[in-house]
Amino acid sequence: MKHLHPEDLSLEIAASTFAALGSEQRLAVLRTLVRAGTDGLSIGELGQRTNVIGSTLTHHMKILTQAGLVRQEKRGRSIICAAVAFDELRALSEFLLSECCADAQNQEHDHG
């Protein structure tokens, strides 16, 4: 996902990114990586912290990587995973909230 401002975020891009988060385990993996910060975690540490291991974790990381939310990089014998899309995650939340309560005043007039 490229860097976007909330007003530039299309429904299609937002839906695609939210779809990547549409699993409790993937959401847990991403939240754990966000908590770890930009240094990330080894794949083993990530598995321990989320209780998601092996091919299941590999599968989830592939989906999150394709969505542009995380990256994986080999450092020596370790694979380091890190959240990289902090701006995109912020844009997604702002996208959801950008029109918060916009119709609330109109509803009062419609029913009042």
Backbone bond lengths (Angstrom), bond angles and torsions (degrees), N, CA, C in turn:
res aa  C-N    CA-C-N  psi(-1)  N-CA   C-N-CA  omega(-1)  CA-C   N-CA-C  phi
1 M - - - 1.443 - - 1.522 108.77 -
2 K 1.336 116.21 127.74 1.458 118.25 -179.83 1.518 110.76 -80.02
3 H 1.338 116.15 164.43 1.458 120.97 -178.41 1.516 109.40 -66.01
4 L 1.311 116.54 124.05 1.445 122.13 -176.36 1.507 111.13 -133.20
5 H 1.308 115.23 150.34 1.455 121.23 169.11 1.518 106.60 -89.85
6 P 1.327 118.66 152.32 1.460 120.45 -176.57 1.521 113.23 -54.46
7 E 1.332 117.49 -36.79 1.463 118.89 -178.57 1.524 112.03 -70.90
8 D 1.345 117.75 -19.04 1.460 121.56 178.84 1.525 112.58 -92.48
9 L 1.301 117.06 -7.81 1.454 121.71 -175.60 1.525 109.32 -76.88
10 S 1.309 116.21 116.80 1.457 119.28 -179.64 1.524 110.23 -81.29
11 L 1.303 115.20 158.43 1.465 120.13 175.97 1.522 110.66 -57.58
12 E 1.330 116.55 -37.83 1.464 121.01 -178.25 1.529 111.27 -64.28
13 I 1.333 117.24 -45.98 1.463 120.79 179.59 1.522 109.98 -66.84
14 A 1.329 116.43 -44.39 1.464 119.71 179.61 1.521 110.56 -61.04
15 A 1.331 117.27 -44.79 1.465 120.75 -179.57 1.519 111.09 -62.86
16 S 1.310 117.00 -40.74 1.461 120.99 179.27 1.524 111.39 -63.49
17 T 1.326 116.01 -42.85 1.459 119.61 -179.78 1.515 111.16 -69.78
18 F 1.335 116.81 -42.58 1.461 119.25 177.17 1.523 110.77 -63.85
19 A 1.333 118.15 -33.28 1.468 121.07 177.64 1.527 110.31 -61.38
20 A 1.339 116.27 -38.04 1.467 119.96 178.27 1.523 110.80 -63.94
21 L 1.323 116.44 -24.48 1.465 121.22 179.62 1.526 112.12 -96.17
22 G 1.322 116.44 6.95 1.456 121.73 -173.52 1.512 114.99 -79.30
23 S 1.290 117.35 29.12 1.454 122.72 177.05 1.519 106.92 -135.99
24 E 1.318 116.56 135.50 1.472 119.43 178.89 1.518 110.89 -57.76
25 Q 1.342 116.71 -40.45 1.459 119.67 -178.39 1.523 111.09 -67.88
26 R 1.347 118.45 -42.71 1.467 119.89 178.86 1.519 110.82 -64.55
27 L 1.317 116.52 -39.67 1.462 120.01 177.93 1.529 110.31 -63.63
28 A 1.322 116.81 -40.71 1.468 120.90 177.54 1.530 110.78 -64.02
29 V 1.319 116.60 -41.06 1.465 120.79 178.41 1.521 109.83 -62.12
30 L 1.326 117.65 -47.88 1.457 120.45 -179.28 1.524 111.67 -63.87
31 R 1.318 117.24 -43.79 1.471 120.21 179.42 1.527 110.73 -61.74
32 T 1.321 117.38 -39.00 1.459 121.37 177.94 1.524 110.49 -64.08
33 L 1.329 116.66 -41.30 1.464 119.83 178.74 1.527 111.61 -69.76
34 V 1.308 117.59 -35.66 1.471 120.58 175.95 1.523 109.37 -62.79
35 R 1.340 116.41 -43.63 1.471 120.93 178.82 1.535 111.25 -62.13
36 A 1.331 116.67 -34.08 1.464 121.27 -177.67 1.529 111.75 -73.04
37 G 1.309 117.83 -19.63 1.463 120.63 179.79 1.519 112.38 81.62
38 T 1.314 114.88 -168.86 1.465 120.59 -172.06 1.529 113.59 -70.26
39 D 1.329 118.57 -18.92 1.468 120.32 178.13 1.524 112.14 -72.80
40 G 1.322 116.86 -24.52 1.446 120.87 177.72 1.514 113.94 73.36
41 L 1.312 115.02 -167.69 1.460 123.44 -178.62 1.514 109.04 -137.60
42 S 1.316 115.79 153.58 1.460 118.44 172.00 1.528 107.38 -68.24
43 I 1.306 115.80 156.74 1.464 120.07 -179.75 1.530 110.21 -59.18
44 G 1.335 117.00 -35.98 1.464 121.00 178.70 1.517 112.02 -65.80
45 E 1.329 116.79 -45.39 1.463 121.37 178.70 1.534 110.37 -64.93
46 L 1.321 116.30 -40.98 1.464 120.06 177.88 1.526 110.56 -60.65
47 G 1.325 116.68 -42.96 1.456 120.95 177.97 1.520 112.37 -62.26
48 Q 1.338 116.02 -41.66 1.471 119.84 179.18 1.523 111.45 -65.29
49 R 1.320 116.80 -43.32 1.461 120.04 -176.82 1.523 113.17 -70.17
50 T 1.327 116.57 -27.59 1.478 119.79 -176.97 1.527 112.97 -104.69
51 N 1.318 116.91 -8.24 1.470 121.53 -173.84 1.524 112.22 58.50
52 V 1.330 115.51 30.53 1.464 122.20 174.11 1.521 105.67 -119.87
53 I 1.321 117.24 121.07 1.460 119.41 -174.30 1.519 111.89 -132.34
54 G 1.315 114.54 169.84 1.454 122.54 171.95 1.507 114.75 60.76
55 S 1.333 114.38 -140.60 1.458 120.09 -174.89 1.528 112.12 -63.70
56 T 1.330 117.49 -28.04 1.469 120.14 178.05 1.522 110.20 -65.34
57 L 1.334 117.24 -44.98 1.457 120.67 178.19 1.527 110.27 -65.36
58 T 1.312 117.53 -41.19 1.461 121.76 177.70 1.523 110.41 -58.36
59 H 1.324 116.13 -44.73 1.466 121.77 178.77 1.530 111.01 -60.58
60 H 1.320 117.07 -47.78 1.464 120.67 -179.51 1.527 111.48 -64.39
61 M 1.322 116.95 -40.40 1.464 120.09 179.07 1.523 110.81 -64.62
62 K 1.315 117.06 -36.52 1.469 120.29 178.62 1.527 110.06 -61.96
63 I 1.317 117.56 -45.52 1.465 121.55 -179.72 1.525 110.75 -65.03
64 L 1.328 117.69 -44.21 1.465 121.07 179.81 1.526 111.54 -66.63
65 T 1.336 116.32 -34.63 1.462 120.72 177.59 1.519 110.41 -68.43
66 Q 1.336 117.20 -44.62 1.462 121.14 178.61 1.524 111.43 -61.42
67 A 1.320 116.85 -31.67 1.463 120.96 178.20 1.526 111.52 -78.64
68 G 1.334 116.89 -6.47 1.458 120.71 178.70 1.518 113.96 79.29
69 L 1.330 116.75 17.00 1.461 120.49 -177.22 1.522 113.11 -91.08
70 V 1.316 116.94 -27.26 1.458 121.33 -179.11 1.531 110.01 -136.42
71 R 1.312 115.31 167.06 1.459 120.86 173.55 1.525 108.54 -134.66
72 Q 1.315 114.45 156.37 1.461 120.66 174.30 1.515 107.24 -125.78
73 E 1.318 116.37 139.51 1.460 120.11 -178.91 1.517 108.74 -144.16
74 K 1.313 115.37 137.37 1.464 120.23 179.81 1.521 108.90 -83.76
75 R 1.334 116.07 126.53 1.468 122.38 175.48 1.522 106.65 -126.30
76 G 1.312 115.41 104.44 1.464 119.31 -175.25 1.514 109.38 64.00
77 R 1.319 115.86 -122.87 1.466 120.35 178.66 1.523 112.62 -94.69
78 S 1.322 116.73 -1.44 1.468 120.61 -176.79 1.519 111.56 -101.98
79 I 1.309 114.98 150.12 1.456 121.11 169.60 1.518 105.98 -105.14
80 I 1.335 115.57 121.26 1.458 121.55 -179.16 1.521 108.25 -101.61
81 C 1.309 114.96 130.64 1.463 121.92 179.37 1.520 108.12 -112.60
82 A 1.328 116.21 137.73 1.454 119.26 179.83 1.514 110.34 -147.41
83 A 1.311 115.62 146.19 1.457 121.12 171.39 1.523 106.89 -73.88
84 V 1.308 116.86 135.71 1.460 119.75 -178.43 1.523 112.75 -124.67
85 A 1.296 117.06 -9.56 1.456 120.21 -169.84 1.522 112.05 -105.08
86 F 1.321 116.70 45.62 1.466 119.38 -178.90 1.529 111.12 -58.54
87 D 1.332 117.21 -43.04 1.465 120.36 179.32 1.525 111.12 -64.87
88 E 1.340 116.12 -39.28 1.461 119.72 179.66 1.521 111.32 -67.29
89 L 1.331 116.67 -39.79 1.463 119.88 177.72 1.525 110.75 -63.97
90 R 1.313 116.03 -39.49 1.469 120.52 176.74 1.534 109.42 -63.91
91 A 1.343 116.77 -43.00 1.467 120.88 179.31 1.524 111.06 -63.27
92 L 1.338 117.33 -37.43 1.463 120.41 177.67 1.522 111.27 -63.27
93 S 1.319 116.24 -44.77 1.462 118.26 -179.70 1.528 110.42 -67.90
94 E 1.318 117.08 -38.66 1.462 119.54 177.36 1.527 111.10 -66.59
95 F 1.344 116.42 -34.39 1.457 120.91 176.58 1.530 110.17 -59.16
96 L 1.323 116.14 -43.97 1.460 120.54 179.77 1.525 111.82 -65.81
97 L 1.320 116.39 -36.99 1.460 120.97 -173.19 1.523 114.03 -96.49
98 S 1.336 117.89 -4.60 1.462 120.62 -171.65 1.521 113.52 -61.28
99 E 1.297 117.05 -29.57 1.462 119.23 -179.53 1.524 111.51 -113.01
100 C 1.325 115.25 25.30 1.451 120.60 -178.82 1.516 110.84 -53.58
101 C 1.305 115.05 126.21 1.467 123.28 173.43 1.519 113.45 65.59
102 A 1.334 118.16 13.42 1.460 121.33 -177.28 1.527 112.15 -59.40
103 D 1.294 116.86 -32.92 1.465 120.20 -178.28 1.523 112.76 -97.61
104 A 1.309 117.66 -2.18 1.468 120.63 -175.85 1.522 111.57 -60.50
105 Q 1.310 118.25 -44.34 1.455 120.96 -179.52 1.522 110.18 -67.40
106 N 1.334 116.59 -38.85 1.464 120.44 178.87 1.523 111.23 -62.97
107 Q 1.331 117.29 -35.87 1.467 120.36 179.89 1.514 110.40 -66.58
108 E 1.332 116.89 -36.15 1.466 119.51 178.87 1.521 109.94 -61.99
109 H 1.343 116.92 -40.54 1.455 120.30 -179.11 1.521 111.06 -71.81
110 D 1.344 116.22 -34.50 1.466 119.62 179.99 1.518 111.61 -66.98
111 H 1.333 117.02 -36.07 1.447 120.63 -176.05 1.533 112.81 -99.55
112 G 1.322 117.58 -6.89 1.434 120.54 -172.94 1.442 113.42 -91.70
